[in-house]
Amino acid sequence: MSNNTLNTSLGYLAEGYEIVNFLTKEEFQIIKEYTLEMLFELFKNHNILNLSEERLLQYHTWCLEENVPHSTLLKASNRHMIPPLPIKTLLINDTLKSFLSRIGISQFRIWDEGLGWLGFRLIRPGFGDGYPFSCKTWGPAKNVLSIWLPIIGFSTELMINLIPKSHLKEYPKYLPTESKFASNEYRLDYQPSAEECLRPKINPGQALIFHPKTIHSEEVAYGKETRFNLEFRIEPL
């Protein structure tokens, strides 16, 4: 299966991921406005002003020229939040509960490592911002399902990169000795080919839900826009 092919007909249990029509157009706009406002406020606190969606999409072209302290600005504690109840209600919605029921999960909790359960990432193409290939079972969140929701930057080359059916196999892994990401999380011990991987096409309001054993990477090597996406996790009980 190539990066340009999408097949979700067999669904989460067979493929290790599924694309779900998660939010209505109006609900997506509410989530988008809330999270972009949070991000713009974070930038404002570092004297980075006059931001808009269009300018953010080109963040990778001006961040170095304007000396944006990206690593400090986008550290984990700044990328997580506990949203207000109206936002939580839109995200922990009936669509999600129905999906969980369909795959046999009747009780669950929202996963929070202590920084806030709703996180975001700002991924610049070619900057090495995204996690290398790994899976949740190789880190502290061993049994969680991930709900991945892009907000801006919807080109296929900007999407999360995953290996379909990888939740059904065992893969070689290693523990990195030097990493700008979490050092206690294992990584895939080889670089998968393009034929193994898939960057699924996701439209505004859709969410990608993937299995804790699905091998994936947030990295974007090529693209003309910066991606802004949300992620939260569900732990079955």
MARKE-507217 format. One record per atom (N, C-alpha, C): x, y, z; residue in one letter. Coordinates in steps of 0.2 Angstrom, whole numbers, padded with zeros to 4 digits, always signed. Example, Ala and Ser with C-alpha at 12.3 -4.5 7.8 and 13.67 -1.06 7.14 Angstrom:
<rs>
+0066-0028+0039A+0062-0022+0039A+0066-0016+0039A+0064-0011+0035S+0068-0005+0036S+0064+0000+0039S
</rs>
This chain:
<rs>
+0004-0006+0000M+0000+0000+0000M+0004+0006+0000M+0003+0011-0004S+0008+0017-0005S+0005+0022-0001S+0009+0028-0001N+0007+0034+0002N+0001+0037-0001N-0001+0035-0007N-0006+0039-0011N-0012+0034-0011N-0013+0029-0007T-0018+0025-0007T-0022+0025-0001T-0028+0025-0001L-0032+0025+0005L-0037+0019+0005L-0037+0015+0010N-0042+0010+0010N-0044+0009+0018N-0050+0011+0020T-0052+0011+0027T-0058+0006+0027T-0060+0002+0022S-0066-0002+0021S-0066-0007+0027S-0060-0010+0029L-0060-0015+0034L-0060-0012+0041L-0058-0006+0042G-0059-0002+0048G-0053-0003+0053G-0054-0001+0059Y-0049+0000+0064Y-0047-0007+0066Y-0051-0012+0067L-0048-0018+0070L-0044-0022+0065L-0045-0022+0058A-0041-0025+0053A-0035-0021+0051A-0036-0014+0050E-0031-0010+0047E-0027-0007+0053E-0029-0006+0059G-0026-0002+0064G-0027+0005+0064G-0032+0007+0060Y-0034+0014+0060Y-0041+0015+0057Y-0044+0020+0058E-0050+0022+0054E-0051+0029+0054E-0054+0032+0048I-0056+0039+0047I-0063+0039+0049I-0065+0044+0053V-0071+0045+0056V-0074+0052+0054V-0080+0052+0052N-0083+0059+0051N-0085+0061+0058N-0081+0065+0061F-0081+0066+0068F-0084+0073+0071F-0084+0078+0067L-0087+0084+0068L-0091+0087+0063L-0097+0090+0064T-0100+0094+0059T-0096+0100+0057T-0098+0103+0051K-0094+0109+0049K-0094+0115+0054K-0100+0115+0058E-0101+0121+0063E-0097+0119+0069E-0097+0112+0071E-0093+0110+0077E-0085+0111+0075E-0083+0109+0069F-0076+0110+0068F-0074+0117+0068F-0078+0121+0066Q-0076+0129+0066Q-0076+0131+0073Q-0080+0128+0078I-0079+0130+0085I-0072+0128+0088I-0071+0122+0086I-0064+0119+0089I-0059+0122+0085I-0059+0124+0079K-0054+0127+0076K-0052+0134+0079K-0058+0138+0080E-0057+0145+0082E-0054+0145+0090E-0057+0140+0094Y-0054+0139+0100Y-0047+0138+0101Y-0045+0133+0097T-0038+0130+0097T-0033+0135+0094T-0035+0138+0088L-0031+0144+0085L-0030+0150+0090L-0035+0151+0093E-0035+0157+0098E-0030+0155+0104E-0030+0149+0106M-0025+0147+0111M-0018+0147+0109M-0017+0145+0102L-0010+0145+0099L-0008+0153+0098L-0012+0157+0096F-0010+0164+0094F-0009+0167+0101F-0012+0166+0106E-0011+0169+0113E-0004+0167+0115E-0002+0160+0114L+0004+0158+0116L+0010+0162+0112L+0009+0163+0106F+0014+0166+0102F+0014+0174+0104F+0008+0177+0106K+0008+0183+0108K+0012+0184+0114K+0012+0179+0119N+0016+0180+0125N+0023+0180+0124N+0025+0178+0118H+0032+0178+0116H+0033+0184+0111H+0029+0189+0111N+0029+0195+0106N+0030+0193+0099N+0026+0188+0097I+0025+0186+0090I+0018+0188+0088I+0017+0193+0085L+0010+0197+0084L+0008+0196+0077L+0002+0198+0076N-0001+0199+0069N-0002+0192+0066N-0004+0187+0069L-0004+0180+0067L-0011+0179+0064L-0012+0175+0059S-0018+0173+0056S-0017+0166+0053S-0023+0163+0051E-0022+0156+0049E-0018+0156+0043E-0018+0161+0038E-0014+0161+0032E-0007+0162+0034E-0005+0166+0038R+0002+0167+0040R+0004+0161+0044R+0000+0157+0048L+0002+0152+0051L+0004+0146+0047L+0000+0145+0041L+0001+0140+0036L+0008+0141+0033L+0011+0147+0033Q+0018+0148+0031Q+0023+0149+0036Q+0021+0147+0042Y+0026+0148+0048Y+0033+0145+0047Y+0033+0140+0043H+0040+0137+0041H+0044+0141+0037H+0041+0146+0034T+0045+0150+0029T+0048+0157+0033T+0045+0158+0038W+0047+0164+0042W+0049+0164+0049W+0049+0158+0052C+0050+0157+0059C+0058+0158+0060C+0062+0156+0056L+0069+0157+0057L+0071+0165+0056L+0068+0168+0051E+0070+0175+0050E+0068+0179+0056E+0062+0177+0059E+0060+0181+0065E+0062+0178+0071E+0067+0174+0071N+0070+0171+0077N+0065+0168+0082N+0060+0165+0080V+0055+0162+0084V+0058+0156+0088V+0058+0156+0095P+0061+0151+0099P+0056+0145+0099P+0056+0141+0093H+0051+0136+0092H+0052+0131+0098H+0057+0128+0099S+0058+0123+0104S+0055+0125+0111S+0057+0131+0113T+0054+0133+0119T+0047+0135+0119T+0045+0138+0114L+0038+0140+0113L+0033+0134+0112L+0035+0129+0109L+0031+0123+0108L+0033+0117+0112L+0036+0118+0118K+0037+0113+0123K+0031+0109+0125K+0032+0103+0128A+0026+0099+0130A+0021+0103+0134A+0023+0107+0139S+0019+0110+0144S+0015+0115+0141S+0017+0118+0135N+0013+0123+0131N+0009+0120+0126N+0010+0114+0125R+0006+0111+0119R+0000+0107+0122R-0001+0107+0128H-0007+0103+0131H-0011+0108+0135H-0018+0106+0136M-0023+0110+0139M-0028+0106+0142M-0032+0109+0146I-0038+0106+0148I-0044+0110+0146I-0047+0109+0141P-0052+0113+0138P-0058+0114+0142P-0062+0120+0141P-0068+0120+0145P-0073+0115+0142P-0078+0114+0147L-0083+0109+0146L-0087+0109+0139L-0088+0115+0136P-0091+0115+0129P-0087+0112+0124P-0080+0113+0124I-0076+0110+0120I-0075+0103+0121I-0074+0101+0127K-0074+0094+0129K-0080+0090+0126K-0086+0093+0127T-0092+0089+0125T-0092+0088+0117T-0089+0093+0114L-0089+0092+0106L-0084+0087+0104L-0079+0086+0108L-0073+0081+0107L-0075+0074+0109L-0077+0073+0115I-0080+0067+0118I-0087+0066+0117I-0088+0065+0110N-0095+0066+0108N-0098+0059+0106N-0104+0059+0104D-0108+0052+0103D-0105+0048+0097D-0102+0052+0092T-0098+0048+0087T-0092+0044+0090T-0089+0047+0094L-0083+0044+0097L-0086+0038+0102L-0091+0039+0106K-0093+0034+0110K-0096+0028+0106K-0100+0030+0100S-0102+0024+0096S-0097+0020+0093S-0091+0024+0091F-0085+0020+0088F-0082+0016+0093F-0081+0018+0099L-0078+0014+0104L-0083+0008+0106L-0089+0009+0106S-0094+0003+0107S-0093-0002+0102S-0093+0000+0096R-0092-0004+0090R-0086-0009+0090R-0081-0006+0093I-0075-0010+0093I-0074-0014+0100I-0079-0013+0104G-0080-0017+0110G-0077-0014+0117G-0077-0007+0116I-0075-0003+0122I-0081+0000+0125I-0083-0002+0131S-0089+0001+0134S-0088+0006+0140S-0082+0005+0143Q-0080+0010+0148Q-0073+0013+0146Q-0072+0019+0147F-0065+0022+0146F-0064+0028+0150F-0058+0031+0150R-0056+0037+0153R-0052+0041+0148R-0052+0048+0148I-0047+0052+0144I-0040+0051+0147I-0035+0050+0143W-0029+0049+0145W-0025+0056+0146W-0022+0057+0152D-0019+0064+0154D-0013+0062+0158D-0007+0064+0155E-0001+0062+0158E+0001+0068+0163E-0003+0073+0164G-0002+0078+0169G-0002+0085+0167G-0002+0085+0160L-0001+0092+0157L-0007+0095+0154L-0012+0091+0154G-0019+0092+0150G-0020+0087+0145G-0026+0085+0144W-0028+0079+0140W-0028+0081+0132W-0029+0087+0131L-0029+0089+0124L-0023+0092+0122L-0020+0089+0117G-0013+0092+0115G-0013+0094+0107G-0008+0098+0105F-0008+0100+0098F+0000+0100+0096F+0000+0099+0090R+0007+0100+0087R+0007+0105+0081R+0012+0108+0080L+0014+0113+0075L+0020+0110+0071L+0018+0107+0065I+0023+0103+0062I+0026+0106+0055I+0032+0108+0055R+0035+0112+0049R+0038+0107+0045R+0036+0107+0038P+0039+0102+0034P+0047+0103+0033P+0051+0098+0034G+0058+0098+0033G+0062+0100+0039G+0058+0101+0045F+0062+0104+0051F+0063+0098+0056F+0060+0092+0055G+0061+0087+0060G+0057+0088+0066G+0051+0091+0066D+0047+0093+0071D+0043+0086+0074D+0042+0082+0070G+0037+0076+0072G+0041+0070+0074G+0038+0066+0079Y+0041+0060+0081Y+0043+0055+0076Y+0048+0052+0077P+0050+0046+0072P+0045+0041+0073P+0046+0036+0069F+0041+0030+0069F+0041+0026+0075F+0036+0025+0078S+0035+0022+0085S+0027+0020+0086S+0026+0018+0091C+0019+0016+0093C+0017+0017+0100C+0011+0018+0102K+0010+0020+0109K+0012+0015+0114K+0011+0008+0112T+0013+0003+0117T+0020+0003+0119T+0024+0007+0115W+0032+0007+0116W+0033+0013+0121W+0028+0016+0123G+0029+0022+0128G+0025+0021+0134G+0024+0026+0138P+0020+0026+0144P+0013+0025+0143P+0010+0027+0137A+0003+0027+0136A+0002+0020+0132A+0002+0015+0136K+0003+0008+0132K-0003+0005+0129K-0009+0008+0132N-0015+0004+0129N-0020+0009+0127N-0018+0015+0124V-0023+0021+0123V-0024+0021+0115V-0030+0023+0113L-0032+0024+0107L-0031+0032+0106L-0028+0033+0100S-0027+0040+0098S-0032+0043+0094S-0034+0049+0095I-0039+0053+0091I-0035+0059+0088I-0034+0059+0082W-0029+0063+0078W-0034+0068+0074W-0034+0074+0075L-0038+0079+0071L-0034+0085+0068L-0033+0085+0062P-0030+0091+0059P-0034+0097+0059P-0031+0103+0060I-0035+0109+0060I-0033+0113+0054I-0027+0114+0053I-0025+0118+0047I-0019+0114+0043I-0019+0114+0037G-0014+0110+0033G-0017+0103+0031G-0020+0103+0026F-0024+0096+0024F-0021+0093+0018F-0015+0095+0015S-0012+0092+0010S-0010+0085+0012S-0011+0080+0008T-0009+0073+0009T-0002+0072+0012T+0003+0076+0009E+0009+0075+0011E+0011+0078+0019E+0006+0081+0021L+0006+0084+0028L+0003+0080+0033L+0000+0074+0031M-0004+0070+0036M+0001+0066+0040M-0002+0063+0045I+0002+0058+0049I+0004+0052+0045I+0010+0049+0046N+0012+0043+0042N+0011+0037+0046N+0008+0032+0043L+0007+0026+0047L+0008+0020+0043L+0009+0014+0046I+0010+0008+0043I+0003+0004+0044I-0001+0003+0039P-0007-0001+0040P-0005-0008+0042P-0010-0011+0046K-0009-0018+0049K-0003-0019+0054K+0000-0014+0055S+0006-0015+0059S+0004-0017+0067S-0002-0016+0068H-0004-0018+0075H-0005-0025+0076H-0004-0029+0070L-0005-0036+0070L+0002-0040+0070L+0007-0036+0070K+0014-0039+0069K+0018-0036+0075K+0024-0039+0075E+0029-0037+0080E+0035-0034+0075E+0038-0029+0078Y+0043-0025+0074Y+0049-0024+0078Y+0055-0024+0075P+0061-0022+0079P+0061-0015+0082P+0063-0014+0088K+0063-0007+0091K+0070-0006+0095K+0071+0000+0096Y+0077+0002+0100Y+0075+0008+0104Y+0079+0009+0110L+0078+0014+0114L+0084+0019+0113L+0082+0025+0110P+0087+0030+0108P+0091+0033+0114P+0097+0034+0113T+0101+0037+0119T+0102+0044+0118T+0100+0047+0113E+0100+0054+0112E+0094+0056+0107E+0090+0060+0110S+0084+0062+0106S+0081+0068+0109S+0078+0072+0105K+0075+0079+0107K+0068+0077+0109K+0066+0071+0108F+0059+0069+0110F+0060+0065+0116F+0055+0062+0119A+0055+0058+0125A+0060+0052+0125A+0065+0052+0129S+0070+0047+0129S+0068+0040+0131S+0062+0039+0135N+0060+0033+0137N+0055+0029+0133N+0055+0031+0127E+0050+0028+0122E+0054+0025+0116E+0053+0019+0115Y+0056+0015+0109Y+0054+0018+0103Y+0059+0017+0098R+0058+0019+0091R+0058+0013+0086R+0055+0013+0080L+0056+0008+0075L+0063+0007+0073L+0066+0001+0073D+0073+0000+0072D+0075+0000+0064D+0071+0003+0060Y+0073+0003+0053Y+0068+0009+0050Y+0070+0011+0044Q+0066+0016+0040Q+0062+0012+0036Q+0055+0013+0037P+0050+0009+0032P+0050+0012+0025P+0049+0008+0020S+0048+0011+0013S+0042+0014+0012S+0042+0018+0007A+0035+0022+0005A+0030+0017+0004A+0031+0011+0001E+0026+0006+0000E+0023+0003+0006E+0027+0003+0012E+0024+0001+0018E+0019+0006+0021E+0020+0012+0020C+0017+0017+0023C+0011+0020+0020C+0007+0024+0024L+0001+0028+0021L+0001+0034+0025L+0000+0039+0021R-0002+0046+0023R-0010+0047+0021R-0015+0045+0025P-0021+0045+0023P-0024+0052+0022P-0029+0053+0017K-0032+0059+0016K-0037+0060+0021K-0037+0066+0024I-0042+0068+0029I-0045+0075+0028I-0051+0075+0028N-0054+0082+0027N-0056+0085+0033N-0057+0092+0033P-0059+0095+0039P-0065+0092+0042P-0065+0091+0049G-0070+0088+0053G-0070+0081+0054G-0065+0078+0050Q-0064+0070+0050Q-0058+0070+0055Q-0058+0064+0059A-0053+0062+0063A-0050+0055+0062A-0044+0054+0063L-0040+0048+0062L-0040+0045+0069L-0043+0039+0070I-0042+0035+0076I-0038+0029+0075I-0032+0028+0079F-0028+0023+0078F-0026+0019+0084F-0024+0013+0083H-0023+0008+0088H-0017+0009+0092H-0016+0007+0098P-0010+0008+0102P-0004+0005+0099P-0005+0000+0095K+0001-0004+0092K+0002-0002+0085K-0001+0003+0082T+0000+0005+0075T+0006+0009+0075T+0011+0007+0071I+0017+0011+0070I+0015+0017+0066I+0018+0023+0068H+0016+0029+0065H+0022+0035+0066H+0022+0040+0062S+0026+0045+0063S+0023+0052+0062S+0024+0057+0066E+0022+0064+0065E+0026+0068+0060E+0031+0065+0058E+0036+0069+0054E+0033+0070+0047E+0035+0076+0044V+0033+0079+0038V+0040+0081+0034V+0042+0077+0029A+0048+0079+0026A+0047+0084+0021A+0042+0084+0017Y+0040+0089+0011Y+0033+0092+0012Y+0033+0098+0010G+0026+0101+0010G+0027+0108+0009G+0021+0111+0007K+0021+0119+0006K+0018+0123+0012K+0015+0119+0017E+0012+0122+0022E+0014+0119+0029E+0013+0123+0034T+0014+0120+0041T+0007+0117+0043T+0008+0111+0047R+0002+0108+0049R+0001+0109+0056R-0006+0111+0058F-0008+0111+0065F-0013+0106+0066F-0012+0102+0071N-0017+0096+0073N-0017+0095+0080N-0023+0093+0082L-0025+0091+0089L-0024+0083+0090L-0023+0081+0096E-0023+0074+0097E-0025+0073+0105E-0029+0068+0106F-0031+0066+0113F-0031+0059+0113F-0031+0056+0118R-0031+0048+0119R-0036+0046+0124R-0038+0040+0122I-0043+0036+0126I-0041+0030+0129I-0041+0029+0135E-0039+0023+0138E-0045+0018+0140E-0045+0012+0137P-0051+0008+0139P-0050+0005+0146P-0056+0004+0150L-0056+0002+0157L-0058-0005+0157L
</rs>
